[in-house]
Amino acid sequence: MKRIIATILFVFAFLASCSPSNSITLSPTPPNLADCVLTNPFSTQSSIQFDARCGTWRVPEDRSNPDKRQIELAIAVIPAVTYNPEPDPLFLLAGGPGQSAIEVFSATLPFLFNIHQKRDIVLVDQRGTGKSNPLRCLDPENQLANDEETIESLQACPKELNADLRFYHTEIAMKDLDEIRAALGYEKINLYGISYGTRAALTYLRMFPEHVRTITLDAVLDPGFVMYQDTAADGQSALEMFFTRCEMDDACKTSFPNLRNEFDELLARVEKKPAEVNIRHPLTNNPLQLTVTHDLLITLIFQTLYTPDLVATLPLSIHTAYTEENYTPLISQTLLMNLDVYDGMYYAVTCTEDAPFLSAEKIEYHSNKSILGNHAANFMAICDTWQKGELSPEFHKPVTSDVPALLLSGAADPITPPHHAEEVAKHLTNSIHLVFPGMGHGNLFNHCGIQLFKDFIQTASVQGLDTSCVEKIQPPPFFVNFSGPRP
C-alpha cells in the first residue's frame, strides 16, 4: 500500500539547494494563490466540495543548478474555518510513491473537518505527480497489466518523459516542501503521511526537525524498508490471516467451506489456461480487456487485501471466479481501490531509493515460502533503464527524534504490517504505536482513527490519549452473497 505551486526568488532557491539539511531562513515572496474548489476527482457523482486557495510554486529541477530548468509545483491550501487559526497547519503527504496529494486527499477532506476548523490544511503535489510536472508512462486504466509488452514500455519510458529523473526522489521533494512551508509563512507544521508518505514525512523530520510540531505515520515504512524485499513474506502473512478469519467466522465458513481449495485450484486453472476477460472499468465505464494469468490473479488478491471493505467481498469473489469462471468481481474491486498513480514518478523514486538496495538472497528466501512468488525480477529489469539519483548516507538509517509521534498500523496490512512501525517507534522517543485488529493498509479514516488524530493534533502529546476505541475496531463482516453480509 494513491497529487502543487507560483514563483521563487533565484537567490532563495540557490540557498535552499546549498543547505540540504537546514531549513530555509529567508522569507521568500509568498506564492500567488487564488480561490479554487476541490472535489473528489475519482467520483463523477460526488457533490462534496471544499473552498481552497490554489496556485503554483516554481523550483529548480536540479537544485544544485538553480539557474537551469524550472518546474512548477501545484499547491492547495484549505484555510481554517475560524478567523483566528492555530499557527501550525496540517500538511498531508500522499502514498504510492506516485499519488497526487491534491487528488487523493480531496476525497478525504470531509473526515478532517474537525481539524480544519482550527488549522489550515496544505496539499502539495510532489514533483512528478498531479500538476507538478507529472510523470506518466502507461494508460492509468490499464495499470494491472504486467506482460512483456508492458515491461518493455516501462523500460523505454525514461526517454519519453520530460524530466531529468535523477531529481525526482524523496529528499529533493522534501526540500521543495520546506521551501513551500517557508513561503507560506508557517514556522512549525503537523505532518501526516500514509504509506510512502510516511517515508516522506520521516525524511522531512530528519532534514528539518525544528519545523515539525507533530508527526502522524499511517501504514508505516521504516527507513530500512526496501520495496519488494519483504513483500512476499508480509503478503503471505496477510493472506493466511484472511483465510483463518474466514474459517473462524460462522457465516463465511458455512457459505464457503472449501475456500482454500477453491483458491488453489483457481490458481492452477489460470496457470494452465489464462482467462480472457472483457469488462467495463468500474470508475470510467470504458471497455477493458485483460488476460487473467496466475501472476495477475495473485496481484488482484494481494491488492484487495489492502482494504478491509474489499476483503469483506473477497471470499465471495474467489468462489464466483472458481464456480462460474467469472473474474469480474475480483478485477472490479481491485480497480476501485487502484487510485491513480503517476507510474513514472513511482519508478523514478523506487529505482533510486529501493532497487539498488534489494538483496537477491532475501527475496529468494521469502519468495520460496510464499504463494506470492518473486515479483522483484520485473522491477529490477525496469529499473535497469531508469536514471538513478543520489541519496544521502542517512536515507535508509533510523530517524531519531523526540517530536510527538502517532503511529497507526493494521494488523492484516499486506505491505506495511506492524513490525515496520515497531522499528520506527524504537527511535521516536515520544511516540505511541497503535495496531488496529484485523484492519489493512491505512487506518486514519474511520471514527476511531479520526478522533485519535484530532486529539493528538490538538494537544501535540501522546500522553493521556484515549486509545480505548482501537481494541473495539472490527473489520467489516464477510459478504455471503452480492446482497451483502448475513443479517
N, C-alpha and C positions, 0 to 999 in steps of 0.2 A: 500496500500500500500504500485527487485532479486534483496572471493573469495580471509604463506609468509615467514623460514628466517635463519645462519650457526652456530656459536658457541659463547658462552658467558663466561666471566670470572666469576668464582664462587663467588668471593667477591663482584663483581658488582651486580650480581643477588641478593645477600643477602642484600646489601644496598638498592636496589630497593624495596625489599619486606618489609623492615623495615621503609620505608618512603613513605606511600601511598599517602600523599597529597603534596609531594615535588618532583620536577623533579630531574633527575639524574645529579649529579655534576661531576662525574668522566668521563674520556674519555676512553671507553672500546675499545677493539680490533675491528676494523671495520669488518663488515660482508664480507665474501669472495664471491663476486658477479662475475658472468661470463656472457658473451654475450648470449642473447637469443632473440627470436622473439615472439611477442604477436600477436595473431589473434583472430577473433571473434569465440568463442567456440560454439556459438549457430547457426552457419551457415556453411554448408559444401561447400557453393559456394562463400563465401567472399574471395576476393583477397587482402583486406586491411590488412596490417601488419605493426607493429612497432618494430624497434630495441630497445632492452632494456637490462638491466643488472639484472640478476635474481640470487637468492640464498636463503639460509635458515638461520634462527637465532634461537638458542636454548635457551629456557626459562624453568624454573621450572614450572611444572603443578600447584603445590601448592607453592605459593611464600613465604609462611611462613616456608617452609621446602625446601630450595634450593638444599640440598644435596640428595634429593629423585628424583622421576621420572621427567625426562626432556621430553619436546615435541619440535618439530621443527615447526617454522612458516615460511611460504613462503613469499618472498619479490620480487617485481619487481620495478625497478627504470628506468623510461624513461628519459634519460638525455636531458637537454635543447639543442636546436639546436645551439644556439650561443656559441662561445668559452668563453665568459665572462658572465655566467648566473647570475641572481639575487640570493642572498644567501638564500632566503626563498622559499622552494619548495611548491608545492600543494599536500596535502595528501587527497585522496578520500576515503570516508567511505561508504560502501555499506549498502543496506537496508535488509529487512527480518523481524526480525533477521534471519540470516542463509544464506545470499548470500555471495559469494566469490568476494572480490574486484577485484582480477585479472581477473576472468571470466567475471564479469558484465561490468567493465569499459574498458576492452579490446575492447568491441564492440562500445564504445562511444569515444575513443581517437581521431578519426578524428575531432570531434566537438571542441576539446580542442587545436587544433593546434596553434592558436594564443597565447595561454598561454604557450604552450610547447616551443615556440620559445625562450623564455627568462627564463623559470623556469623548473627545474626538476619536474616530476610527480611521486609520490610514491604511490604504491599499496601494501597494507599489508593484506593478508588473515587472518582475525580474527580467533583466536583459535576456532576449531570446524568446519571450512569451508575450501573449496578448498583443498589445500595440507597441511593445518595446522591441523594435526590430525583430519580429517573430521569425523563428527558425522552424520550418516545416519541411518534411521530406515526403511523407505518404499522405494519401487521402485520409482524413481523420475518421471517415466512416468505415474504413477497411483496415483498422489497426490490429485486428485479430489475426490477420494473415501472417504466416511465418514461413512461407515456402521459399524455394531457391530464388525465384524472381524478386520477391520482397527483400531478401537479404542483399541481392545484387543492387537493388535500387538504393538501399541504405548505404552500401559501400560507396556508391557513386555520388551520393548526396552532397558531401562536403564541397565538391566542385561547383555545385549549383546554388549554394547558399551565399547570400550577400553578407558575409561576415568573416572575420578572422577568428576562427573557432578557439584559438588559444586563450581568448579573453572572455570566454563565456563559462566561468566556473564560480563557485560559491564565494571564495574570498574576495574576488573582484566585485561580485554583486553586493556583498555586504559593505564594501567601500561606497558603492552607489547609495545604498540605503542610509548610511550615516551622513553622507553629504545631503541627502534629501531631508533627513531629520533636522540638520542644522539650518538648512534653507527655510524650512517651515517654522523655525523658531522654537523648537522643543529642546529642552535641556535633558530631560530623562523620559524614557518611554517604557511601556509594558509590551513585552513580546509574547506572541502566541504563534507557535509553529506546529504543523501537523505533518507527520511522515517525513519526507525530505525537508520540509520546513523546519523540523527540529534540528537537522544538521545545520541549516542556515542560521537558525536562532542561536545555537551553541557557538557557531563560528563568530557571529556578531558579538556575543557575550565575551568570547576570548579576545577579540580585537578591540572592542570598545566598552569595557566593563563599567566605566564611570557613567555611562549614559543609560544603563539598564536599571529600572526600578524593580520589576518582577519579570520572571520568565515562566511560561507555561508550555510544556512539551507534551504533545499528544501523539501516541504511536511513535515511540522514541527510537531514533537511530543513535547508537553510541558512536563516538568518534572512530572507534575501531571497526565499525560496520563496513563491510565491503559487499557491494551488490553481487548477488548470485553465490556468494561464499557459503552462506548457511541456509539459502532458500529451500533446498531440498529437505533438509532436516526440519526446519521450522514449519514448512508447509505440510510435511508428513505428520508432524505432531498435531497440527490443527485439523487435518483430515481424520486422524484417529479420534480426536475429541468429538468431531461431528458424528461419526458412526456410533461411538459409545453413547453419546447423548440420545440419539435416536433409539438405541437398544434399551435405554433406561426409561424412555418415555412410552407410556402405555399406548397412546394414540398412534405414535409413529411406528412402534414395534408391531402393533396389530395391523396397521394399514400396509406396512412394507416389511414383512418378516424376513425377507431374503435380500435386503438392500445391499449388503456387501457383495454377495454372489452376483447380483444383477449388475453392480458396478464393474466387477472384474470381467464378467462375460461381455459387457458392453465395450470395454476397452479392447478385449481380444477381437471382437467383431469388427470394429473400425480399423484395427491394425491390419486385419486380413483384407478387408474391403472398405475403404473410406466411403463416407456417405456424402452425396451431393445434395446441398440444401439451398433452396431459393426462398428468401423471406423478405419482408419489409422491415427496414430499420425502425426500431420502436420509437426513436426520437424524431427522425426526419421523414419517415414513411417512404424513403427511397428504396428501390429494389436492391437487394444484396445477395450475392451468390458466394457460398462458402463450401469448401471441401472439409468435412469433419474427419480429421485424421486422429490417430492416437494422441499425438502431441497437442493438437488443438483441443481435444476433449479434456485433457489434463489441464490445459490453460483455462478453459471455461470453468471447471470445478474450482481450481485454485483461486481465480479472481472472485468467484461467488463467495468464497469463504471470508473475504474481507468484510462483508456487510451482513449483519445478523438478520435484517429484514429479508434479504435474499436467501440466506441459509435456511430460513423457515420454509422456503419453497423447494429446496434442493432435493429432499427425498422424493417428492412427487415428480420433479423434473427428471431425475435419474430413472425412476420407474417408468415414466412416459416414454423416454428415449429407448429404454430396454424393451418394453412390451409393444410399443406402437411404431418404433423407429422414427419417432417424432422428436427432432432435436430443437425445434423452435423455442420451447420454454427455456432450455439451457442457454441457447445463444442470446435470446432476447434479454434475459435477466442480466447477463454479463454486459451487454451493450448499454443497458440502462445505467449501470454504475461506472461505465468506462468514460469518465469525464474527459473532455478534450485536452489532450496532452500535446504540446508542441514537441514532436519527437526529435526534431533537430537539436533543440536545446537539451532534451533528455540525453542524447548521445554526446553532445559537447561536454556536458557535466560529467557523466558517468565514465566516459572514455578517458577523462583526465583524472578523476578522483577515485575510481574503483578498478577499472581494468588493469592498470599496472600493478595492483596490489593483490590480485587474485592468486590463490595457491591451487595449482592443479591437483596436488595430492589431497588437500582438504575437500575440494569439490568432488573428486572421485570417491573419497571415503563416504561422504554424506549421500551422494547420488546412488551408490550401491545399496543403501539401506532405505531408499525412498522410491515410491512409485512415481514421484515427480521427475526423476531422472536428471540428466545433466543438460541444462539449457545454457550453460555458460559458453559452450563452443561457438554457437552462432553469435553471441555477444562479442566474444573476442575476435571473431572473423570480421565483424562490422567495425570494431574499434581499430583494427589494423590500418584502416584507410583514413581515420579521423585524426586531425591535428590535436596535439596534447598541449595543455597549458602547464604552467609551473606553479606548484603548491609550496607553501612554506613548510619547514620541517615539523611545525607544530600541528599540522592539519589533522592528522589521524591520532594525535595524542589526547589523553583525557583533559577536559576543561575543568579547572578548579575554581570555585567561586563560593562566596557566602551570600550572593544575591538570593532573595526568596524565590524558591522554585517549586512549582507544582507539576508533577509528572503523572500522566494518565496512560494506562495500558489496558488492553483487552486480553483476557486470559486465553482466548481462542484466536488471537490475531495470527494469520499465517505468514506474515512477512516481518513484523516487528513485535514478537511476543515479549512478555515482561522481562526476560533476562537481559535484554538490551537496555532497558530503562534502569535496571538494577546496577548495571555497570556505570551509568551516568551518575546515579544518585550517590555512589561511593565518593564522588569528588565534589558534589554540590552539598556543602555542609549545612545549608539552611533549607533543606528540601523535604518534601513528602511524596512518596510514590504510592499511587492508588491503583489497584487492579480490579477491573470490572468483571465479575464472574460470567463466563460463557459468551462474552462480547468479543467483537472483532477489531477492525482497524479504524481507530478514531473514536473517542468517547466523550467529546465535549458536548455534542449537540443532542443531549437528552436532558430531562428536567433535573436530574441529579448533577450531571456534569456542569450544566449552566449555573446552577445555584452555587456550587463549589467555586466555580470560576469567578462569579460575581463577588462572592465574599472574599476570595483571595485577592482580587484586584483592588477591592475597596480597602482592605486592611494592610495589604502588602506583607502578609505574615502567614506562615503555615501553623503557627501556634493557635490553639483553640478552634481550628477549623472543624466544623461538624461534618464528619465523613460517614455518619451512620447510614446515609442513603445508599452508599456504594454496595454494601453487603446485601441490600434488598433488590438490587438490579437482577433481572432475569431476561434472557434473550426471548424474542418473540416465539410463540408456540408454532410447531410444525403444521403446515398445511396437509390435510388428509385428502383433499381434492381441490379443484380450482375455485371452489366457492370460499375456501379458507380453512382455518383450523377447526377442530371439533369443538362444538359449543361447550 
